[in-house]
């Protein structure tokens, strides 16, 4: 199963954010065990660096992001992705890029804590809790 991990999932793990850390970490653990294939959009890395560096510092953040590139595939954000994102009705442009990345890479789902930010049915928009339940009870 190929899934796009939304920015908030990675930030939860990097910053140990309660009460979200446990479920987000379980998603990453399943990626690490290759139970699912995790993808991050290329544009997510700059957002992650900006958010995480404020708390953890430059060096720690770069090391963390390097680890993410070993766990997850990096999905290209190119002209096609941006043009698609520009034509959506999403309120948040970053979410439109995430959606476009998932569609163009034919990913099964976007894993996010904020499913309401994605007013679509394809690909599936599911929370970490829902993904974990689906993997436990196929």
GIBEL-V605713 format. One record per residue. N is the residue number from 0. PHI is phi in whole degrees, 0 to 359 (NA if undefined). D_LAST is the distance of its C-alpha to the last C-alpha in Angstrom with 1 decimal. Layout:
# GIBEL-V605713
n = {N	N}
phi = {PHI	PHI}
d_last = {D_LAST	D_LAST}
This chain:
# GIBEL-V605713
n = {0	1	2	3	4	5	6	7	8	9	10	11	12	13	14	15	16	17	18	19	20	21	22	23	24	25	26	27	28	29	30	31	32	33	34	35	36	37	38	39	40	41	42	43	44	45	46	47	48	49	50	51	52	53	54	55	56	57	58	59	60	61	62	63	64	65	66	67	68	69	70	71	72	73	74	75	76	77	78	79	80	81	82	83	84	85	86	87	88	89	90	91	92	93	94	95	96	97	98	99	100	101	102	103	104	105	106	107	108	109	110	111	112	113	114	115	116	117	118	119	120	121	122	123	124	125	126	127	128	129	130	131	132	133	134	135	136	137}
phi = {NA	261	227	267	269	291	307	297	294	289	297	304	287	299	258	51	280	274	268	271	306	303	291	295	294	297	296	297	297	290	294	298	278	62	284	222	259	267	236	235	287	303	291	295	299	291	297	299	301	300	286	288	302	300	260	259	90	298	296	300	298	297	296	297	296	299	299	297	288	275	273	243	282	262	273	297	246	234	303	297	299	294	298	296	299	293	262	278	255	294	286	249	295	299	293	296	292	301	301	298	299	296	296	291	264	54	273	292	203	252	263	210	276	239	300	294	283	239	280	221	247	227	293	297	244	225	277	303	299	296	298	301	298	297	286	285	240	294}
d_last = {12.0	15.4	16.0	19.3	20.0	22.5	25.7	25.1	22.2	24.5	27.4	25.6	25.2	28.7	30.4	28.5	28.2	27.5	25.4	23.1	23.5	20.9	17.8	19.3	20.1	16.6	15.6	18.6	17.9	14.6	16.8	19.4	17.2	16.3	12.5	13.1	16.4	18.3	21.2	24.2	26.7	30.1	31.6	29.4	31.4	34.6	33.1	31.5	34.8	36.7	34.7	34.1	37.6	39.2	37.7	37.2	40.0	40.3	39.9	36.8	35.1	35.9	34.5	31.3	31.0	31.8	28.9	26.6	27.9	27.0	23.3	22.7	24.0	26.7	26.5	30.0	31.5	34.4	36.6	34.1	31.6	34.3	35.8	32.4	32.0	35.6	34.9	32.0	32.6	30.9	33.0	32.3	33.1	31.0	27.9	29.2	29.3	25.8	24.6	27.0	25.8	22.2	23.3	25.8	23.5	20.8	18.2	14.8	15.3	17.9	16.9	19.7	21.0	23.0	21.0	24.2	26.0	24.1	25.2	23.0	19.9	19.5	18.2	15.6	17.1	14.8	15.8	15.0	13.8	11.3	10.1	9.9	8.0	5.3	5.6	6.1	3.8	0.0}
